[in-house]
Amino acid sequence: MSNAAAFASEAQALLGPRGFTCDPELLEPWLTDWRGRFTGKALGLASPASTEQVSQFVKLCAKHNVPVVPQGGNSGMVGGATPDKAGNSVLLSLRRMNQVRQFDVSGKQIIVDAGLVLQTLHEIVEAEHLRFPLTLGGKGSATIGGLISTNAGGTQVLRHGTMRAQVVGIEAVLADGQIFDALTALKKDNRGFDLKQLLIGSEGTLGIVTGATLKLAPAMADRVVAWVGLKSIHAARELLVKLETHLFDELEGFEVMPAHCLSSVLQHLPDARNPLEGDHAWHALLELAVSGNSAQSVRDQLEALLAEELEAQSIADAVIAANEKQAEDFWLLRDSVAPAEKEIGPAVQHDISVPVAKMPDFIETAGPALEARFPGTKSVSFGHLGDGNVHFHVLAPPGAVPGEWEDGEGKLISAMVYDLTSEWGGSISAEHGIGQMKIGELARLNDPVSLQLMRSVKLALDPQGILNPGKLVAV
Ligand SMILES: Cc1cc2nc3c(=O)[nH]c(=O)nc-3n(C[C@H](O)[C@H](O)[C@H](O)COP(=O)(O)OP(=O)(O)OC[C@H]3O[C@@H](n4cnc5c(N)ncnc54)[C@H](O)[C@@H]3O)c2cc1C
């Protein structure tokens, strides 16, 4: 019996027919990332039902030297959950581990299996008038394990932080199968390194996250959502600074998009309408969260602030959503930018950050520089201005051949975007992670000391190199 056949037969004996399969038809949907940019091969798919089974399975993988590729909802953007083409690795899914283990409503904490889907978590906690204050477009498939492993962000980071700020306890299976149990949440704990933070954002390269204790917030009593037309990205930043000064405690989200994105969205959603009359170079969508019964006062404060800004001609136009339906319609426009841009044709996407105050200058400098160097391309930046993080997309010239263009000129464009981002003191990955997509660029551009530290940590925790090899950190 070959090594692979011996491994498969032991895996089947350990996990049972529901827990392990090598059936090519069942494996097929797991082998390509959702954007269709990466495809690999795997010798099997494991779906253990408990942390103990994950531990036993990883021990088996270590014994046979079989690489393990964890996959959650496969909504990641950088090919982190897709195996390589060698076909000697095994996919590990926690889809059968999707339960709530403990729910402390008064203490506002919940312990969940890592296979739980984000949207389901939202629904469970909302039923108890609480909320998990992190959301993103892929919430219907993204799992807690995937969100932790990518340190996901989303549209509420401005107020609540990334996944790092939501996780207060973690359980993970390490490369040798040991279970690291740090689920108990302690407000103060100074027993050395914060090992849970090491696992957060490690993209499955240091351990398999099997469970987490998450912090919850009180449900929003109400929200005030507004759409603002602006003449420049600088004007958007100035509005953000004003909001942070006067409505700091309420400001929950601040997203921007240029006119180009809004018109793509309006073409993509035939029933949607522009919230404002007239044309504006930039648009901002802002959300204020209201607690208790202060909705009218928050709305009045925002109305007064926007009226002042209009008077001073710092903003061009603004509308506050009259009701929840209109608020949802505004957010739908924002959430539809990525699919609408995708419909236009090939593009290369970069989720970058620079220091928040520098972002308007960066957009105004980097966009034209790229368009000049690569004639016919169009740069569009949209997203989380409040976090100094935009999705910096460069659209292909008309007539570019999909696939071919991304692999040719697209790669040169990405290298230039990352060079510029690094020159401006920024990050080549603000929230999507490194995966296999950016592993070369990280090695090229990151500080050598940071890279060496990451390699040392990887070698210490996974000396055999079986956890998600070829992703994030090159050893
Ligand atoms: C429409 C849309 C909008 C999005 N918007 C945002 C956004 O605003 N902000 C943002 O940050 N992301 C966004 N994303 C990206 C994506 O949703 C996040 O990266 C998410 O965290 C991935 O979760 P997942 O369960 O799908 O993980 P996967 O894609 O399956 O995996 C992601 C990585 O985590 C590893 N992994 C998965 N599960 C585990 C586990 N249990 N233990 C260890 N490693 C594991 C994988 O190996 C891989 O490296 C968006 C995606 C979509 C489709």
The ligand as an SDF file (V2000), in Angstrom:
LIG
                    3D

 53 58  0  0  0  0  0  0  0  0999 V2000
  -18.1070   39.5530   -0.7530 C   0  0  0  0  0  0  0  0  0  0  0  0
  -16.9440   39.4410    0.1980 C   0  0  0  0  0  0  0  0  0  0  0  0
  -16.5860   40.5420    0.9650 C   0  0  0  0  0  0  0  0  0  0  0  0
  -15.5030   40.4680    1.8490 C   0  0  0  0  0  0  0  0  0  0  0  0
  -15.1970   41.5750    2.6110 N   0  0  0  0  0  0  0  0  0  0  0  0
  -14.1880   41.4920    3.4890 C   0  0  0  0  0  0  0  0  0  0  0  0
  -13.8900   42.6130    4.3430 C   0  0  0  0  0  0  0  0  0  0  0  0
  -14.5170   43.6630    4.2800 O   0  0  0  0  0  0  0  0  0  0  0  0
  -12.8810   42.4610    5.2300 N   0  0  0  0  0  0  0  0  0  0  0  0
  -12.1520   41.2990    5.3430 C   0  0  0  0  0  0  0  0  0  0  0  0
  -11.2610   41.2340    6.1850 O   0  0  0  0  0  0  0  0  0  0  0  0
  -12.4160   40.2450    4.5410 N   0  0  0  0  0  0  0  0  0  0  0  0
  -13.4050   40.3070    3.6240 C   0  0  0  0  0  0  0  0  0  0  0  0
  -13.6820   39.2280    2.8270 N   0  0  0  0  0  0  0  0  0  0  0  0
  -12.7840   38.0530    2.8580 C   0  0  0  0  0  0  0  0  0  0  0  0
  -13.2040   36.8640    3.7170 C   0  0  0  0  0  0  0  0  0  0  0  0
  -14.5700   36.8600    3.9980 O   0  0  0  0  0  0  0  0  0  0  0  0
  -12.3700   36.8050    5.0060 C   0  0  0  0  0  0  0  0  0  0  0  0
  -11.0120   36.6270    4.6760 O   0  0  0  0  0  0  0  0  0  0  0  0
  -12.8060   35.6660    5.9560 C   0  0  0  0  0  0  0  0  0  0  0  0
  -12.1360   35.8460    7.1700 O   0  0  0  0  0  0  0  0  0  0  0  0
  -12.5050   34.2710    5.4350 C   0  0  0  0  0  0  0  0  0  0  0  0
  -13.2110   33.3150    6.2320 O   0  0  0  0  0  0  0  0  0  0  0  0
  -13.4790   31.8390    5.6740 P   0  0  0  0  0  0  0  0  0  0  0  0
  -14.1060   31.0350    6.7340 O   0  0  0  0  0  0  0  0  0  0  0  0
  -14.1750   31.8950    4.3790 O   0  0  0  0  0  0  0  0  0  0  0  0
  -11.9720   31.3310    5.4850 O   0  0  0  0  0  0  0  0  0  0  0  0
  -11.3000   30.6350    4.2240 P   0  0  0  0  0  0  0  0  0  0  0  0
  -11.3790   31.5050    3.0350 O   0  0  0  0  0  0  0  0  0  0  0  0
  -11.7900   29.2520    4.0680 O   0  0  0  0  0  0  0  0  0  0  0  0
   -9.7830   30.5870    4.7500 O   0  0  0  0  0  0  0  0  0  0  0  0
   -9.0540   31.7570    4.9530 C   0  0  0  0  0  0  0  0  0  0  0  0
   -7.7100   31.4200    5.6040 C   0  0  0  0  0  0  0  0  0  0  0  0
   -7.9090   30.9510    6.9410 O   0  0  0  0  0  0  0  0  0  0  0  0
   -7.4260   29.6120    7.0930 C   0  0  0  0  0  0  0  0  0  0  0  0
   -8.4070   28.9280    7.9390 N   0  0  0  0  0  0  0  0  0  0  0  0
   -9.7330   28.7700    7.7320 C   0  0  0  0  0  0  0  0  0  0  0  0
  -10.2920   28.1500    8.7840 N   0  0  0  0  0  0  0  0  0  0  0  0
   -9.3040   27.9190    9.6720 C   0  0  0  0  0  0  0  0  0  0  0  0
   -9.2410   27.3210   10.9640 C   0  0  0  0  0  0  0  0  0  0  0  0
  -10.3230   26.8220   11.5690 N   0  0  0  0  0  0  0  0  0  0  0  0
   -8.0470   27.2520   11.5840 N   0  0  0  0  0  0  0  0  0  0  0  0
   -6.9230   27.7290   11.0030 C   0  0  0  0  0  0  0  0  0  0  0  0
   -6.9240   28.3080    9.7850 N   0  0  0  0  0  0  0  0  0  0  0  0
   -8.1010   28.4080    9.1380 C   0  0  0  0  0  0  0  0  0  0  0  0
   -7.3280   29.0660    5.6780 C   0  0  0  0  0  0  0  0  0  0  0  0
   -6.3440   28.0590    5.5760 O   0  0  0  0  0  0  0  0  0  0  0  0
   -6.9440   30.3120    4.9030 C   0  0  0  0  0  0  0  0  0  0  0  0
   -5.5670   30.5570    5.0220 O   0  0  0  0  0  0  0  0  0  0  0  0
  -14.7650   39.2680    1.9480 C   0  0  0  0  0  0  0  0  0  0  0  0
  -15.1420   38.1480    1.1860 C   0  0  0  0  0  0  0  0  0  0  0  0
  -16.2080   38.2240    0.3260 C   0  0  0  0  0  0  0  0  0  0  0  0
  -16.5990   37.0040   -0.4510 C   0  0  0  0  0  0  0  0  0  0  0  0
  1  2  1  0
  2  3  1  0
  2 52  2  0
  3  4  2  0
  4  5  1  0
  4 50  1  0
  5  6  2  0
  6  7  1  0
  6 13  1  0
  7  8  2  0
  7  9  1  0
  9 10  1  0
 10 11  2  0
 10 12  1  0
 12 13  2  0
 13 14  1  0
 14 15  1  0
 14 50  1  0
 15 16  1  0
 16 17  1  0
 16 18  1  0
 18 19  1  0
 18 20  1  0
 20 21  1  0
 20 22  1  0
 22 23  1  0
 23 24  1  0
 24 25  2  0
 24 26  1  0
 24 27  1  0
 27 28  1  0
 28 29  2  0
 28 30  1  0
 28 31  1  0
 31 32  1  0
 32 33  1  0
 33 34  1  0
 33 48  1  0
 34 35  1  0
 35 36  1  0
 35 46  1  0
 36 37  1  0
 36 45  1  0
 37 38  2  0
 38 39  1  0
 39 40  1  0
 39 45  2  0
 40 41  1  0
 40 42  2  0
 42 43  1  0
 43 44  2  0
 44 45  1  0
 46 47  1  0
 46 48  1  0
 48 49  1  0
 50 51  2  0
 51 52  1  0
 52 53  1  0
M  END
$$$$
